[in-house]
């Protein structure tokens, strides 16, 4: 998974300045060493970062950043585990992954979706697909709901990530 992150974060910083991940999709199947990444600009205010290997893929859909404030709240399902990510964990992840996107620093940093994914599924051998629906911010309470066929992560705006597959 770190190879996908490094590949995507290796894209030109200027292309990512001031952007926020609007939606992301990740499919990870086993391990690979070299993964290419590139940015496609599909609209003036939207860019897509792609990292693809033989069996793995990651697409991050980027749009202009917001202010990091939560917009209301939604009910959290019963039976959830709480997940808390500290600023120190975020900084360690950014250092290890090489991710230099400025949305992950500052007053209201966005927690990288792949950091949340790594905390939920671990870093071992896996065969998963994940959909990222909304950003999560440092200090935001996150909750994990494990179901038989999928796992969801919830935040103050509702479902953030849905994970299917084996891990």
MARKOL-807140 format. One record per residue (C-alpha): chain; x, y, z. Coordinates in nm, 3 decimals. Layout:
BEGIN
(pt A; (X; Y; Z))
...
***
This chain:
BEGIN
(pt A; (0.000; 0.000; 0.000))
(pt A; (0.283; 0.242; 0.075))
(pt A; (0.407; 0.200; -0.284))
(pt A; (0.072; 0.330; -0.413))
(pt A; (0.083; 0.619; -0.168))
(pt A; (0.440; 0.711; -0.261))
(pt A; (0.358; 0.691; -0.630))
(pt A; (0.054; 0.917; -0.598))
(pt A; (0.231; 1.161; -0.367))
(pt A; (0.525; 1.177; -0.607))
(pt A; (0.316; 1.382; -0.846))
(pt A; (0.407; 1.750; -0.875))
(pt A; (0.318; 1.939; -0.558))
(pt A; (0.211; 2.244; -0.761))
(pt A; (-0.058; 2.032; -0.925))
(pt A; (-0.201; 1.946; -0.583))
(pt A; (-0.176; 2.290; -0.416))
(pt A; (-0.503; 2.400; -0.263))
(pt A; (-0.690; 2.086; -0.363))
(pt A; (-0.889; 1.848; -0.151))
(pt A; (-0.967; 1.487; -0.223))
(pt A; (-1.329; 1.481; -0.325))
(pt A; (-1.355; 1.107; -0.376))
(pt A; (-1.108; 0.824; -0.392))
(pt A; (-1.110; 0.461; -0.495))
(pt A; (-0.840; 0.210; -0.402))
(pt A; (-0.804; -0.153; -0.507))
(pt A; (-0.513; -0.342; -0.354))
(pt A; (-0.425; -0.698; -0.447))
(pt A; (-0.104; -0.834; -0.295))
(pt A; (0.225; -0.647; -0.315))
(pt A; (0.421; -0.469; -0.589))
(pt A; (0.745; -0.272; -0.594))
(pt A; (0.713; -0.017; -0.874))
(pt A; (0.385; 0.165; -0.932))
(pt A; (0.355; 0.451; -1.183))
(pt A; (0.147; 0.758; -1.100))
(pt A; (0.022; 1.047; -1.308))
(pt A; (-0.221; 1.338; -1.287))
(pt A; (-0.503; 1.388; -1.532))
(pt A; (-0.683; 1.722; -1.532))
(pt A; (-1.035; 1.647; -1.642))
(pt A; (-1.188; 1.986; -1.561))
(pt A; (-1.039; 2.323; -1.465))
(pt A; (-1.132; 2.272; -1.098))
(pt A; (-1.085; 1.893; -1.081))
(pt A; (-0.773; 1.680; -1.112))
(pt A; (-0.736; 1.305; -1.090))
(pt A; (-0.423; 1.139; -0.949))
(pt A; (-0.385; 0.780; -1.064))
(pt A; (-0.141; 0.518; -0.941))
(pt A; (-0.159; 0.181; -1.113))
(pt A; (0.035; -0.141; -1.092))
(pt A; (-0.027; -0.485; -1.240))
(pt A; (-0.307; -0.568; -0.994))
(pt A; (-0.334; -0.253; -0.781))
(pt A; (-0.490; 0.083; -0.851))
(pt A; (-0.565; 0.407; -0.670))
(pt A; (-0.756; 0.703; -0.807))
(pt A; (-0.786; 1.026; -0.608))
(pt A; (-1.038; 1.280; -0.733))
(pt A; (-0.922; 1.628; -0.627))
(pt A; (-1.120; 1.950; -0.603))
(pt A; (-1.059; 2.292; -0.439))
(pt A; (-1.010; 2.271; -0.062))
(pt A; (-1.267; 2.378; 0.195))
(pt A; (-1.203; 2.522; 0.539))
(pt A; (-1.190; 2.194; 0.732))
(pt A; (-1.497; 2.263; 0.940))
(pt A; (-1.749; 1.986; 0.995))
(pt A; (-2.087; 2.054; 0.843))
(pt A; (-2.341; 1.923; 1.092))
(pt A; (-2.357; 1.572; 1.225))
(pt A; (-2.515; 1.242; 1.142))
(pt A; (-2.605; 0.949; 1.363))
(pt A; (-2.335; 0.686; 1.415))
(pt A; (-2.462; 0.325; 1.388))
(pt A; (-2.472; 0.109; 1.701))
(pt A; (-2.187; -0.133; 1.767))
(pt A; (-1.903; 0.083; 1.636))
(pt A; (-1.543; 0.091; 1.754))
(pt A; (-1.399; 0.439; 1.802))
(pt A; (-1.091; 0.534; 1.598))
(pt A; (-0.877; 0.831; 1.693))
(pt A; (-0.579; 0.948; 1.488))
(pt A; (-0.338; 1.189; 1.653))
(pt A; (-0.145; 1.471; 1.490))
(pt A; (0.175; 1.278; 1.572))
(pt A; (0.048; 0.972; 1.382))
(pt A; (-0.040; 1.198; 1.090))
(pt A; (0.308; 1.354; 1.084))
(pt A; (0.478; 1.012; 1.104))
(pt A; (0.262; 0.881; 0.818))
(pt A; (0.339; 1.186; 0.600))
(pt A; (0.711; 1.137; 0.660))
(pt A; (0.703; 0.763; 0.581))
(pt A; (0.476; 0.795; 0.276))
(pt A; (0.645; 1.101; 0.126))
(pt A; (0.303; 1.269; 0.096))
(pt A; (0.363; 1.645; 0.072))
(pt A; (0.008; 1.756; -0.011))
(pt A; (-0.054; 2.077; 0.192))
(pt A; (-0.411; 1.972; 0.280))
(pt A; (-0.255; 1.737; 0.539))
(pt A; (-0.087; 2.019; 0.737))
(pt A; (-0.197; 2.347; 0.893))
(pt A; (-0.483; 2.439; 1.124))
(pt A; (-0.740; 2.184; 0.997))
(pt A; (-0.541; 1.904; 0.831))
(pt A; (-0.725; 1.637; 0.638))
(pt A; (-0.632; 1.287; 0.755))
(pt A; (-0.506; 1.094; 0.450))
(pt A; (-0.767; 0.833; 0.363))
(pt A; (-0.498; 0.573; 0.325))
(pt A; (-0.379; 0.636; 0.682))
(pt A; (-0.732; 0.561; 0.802))
(pt A; (-0.741; 0.256; 0.576))
(pt A; (-0.409; 0.129; 0.715))
(pt A; (-0.540; 0.172; 1.072))
(pt A; (-0.858; -0.023; 0.990))
(pt A; (-0.718; -0.311; 0.781))
(pt A; (-0.348; -0.317; 0.873))
(pt A; (-0.061; -0.354; 0.631))
(pt A; (-0.048; -0.729; 0.569))
(pt A; (-0.146; -0.919; 0.258))
(pt A; (-0.488; -0.809; 0.143))
(pt A; (-0.738; -0.816; -0.139))
(pt A; (-0.958; -0.512; -0.085))
(pt A; (-1.142; -0.232; -0.256))
(pt A; (-1.219; 0.089; -0.068))
(pt A; (-1.439; 0.385; -0.155))
(pt A; (-1.371; 0.717; 0.012))
(pt A; (-1.678; 0.941; 0.031))
(pt A; (-1.572; 1.237; 0.246))
(pt A; (-1.263; 1.379; 0.415))
(pt A; (-1.188; 1.334; 0.785))
(pt A; (-1.002; 1.597; 0.987))
(pt A; (-0.760; 1.573; 1.279))
(pt A; (-0.961; 1.596; 1.600))
(pt A; (-1.273; 1.449; 1.438))
(pt A; (-1.423; 1.145; 1.607))
(pt A; (-1.421; 0.845; 1.375))
(pt A; (-1.606; 0.516; 1.417))
(pt A; (-1.554; 0.173; 1.259))
(pt A; (-1.852; -0.053; 1.191))
(pt A; (-1.756; -0.407; 1.089))
(pt A; (-2.025; -0.601; 0.904))
(pt A; (-2.009; -0.950; 0.754))
(pt A; (-1.940; -0.836; 0.394))
(pt A; (-1.787; -0.490; 0.445))
(pt A; (-1.644; -0.242; 0.694))
(pt A; (-1.744; 0.125; 0.711))
(pt A; (-1.574; 0.420; 0.875))
(pt A; (-1.799; 0.705; 0.990))
(pt A; (-1.725; 1.065; 1.084))
(pt A; (-1.931; 1.372; 1.167))
(pt A; (-2.064; 1.394; 0.810))
(pt A; (-2.166; 1.030; 0.783))
(pt A; (-1.988; 0.743; 0.608))
(pt A; (-1.630; 0.827; 0.511))
(pt A; (-1.497; 0.495; 0.380))
(pt A; (-1.650; 0.164; 0.275))
(pt A; (-1.413; -0.135; 0.251))
(pt A; (-1.490; -0.469; 0.089))
(pt A; (-1.268; -0.772; 0.040))
(pt A; (-1.037; -0.979; 0.257))
(pt A; (-0.774; -0.852; 0.498))
***
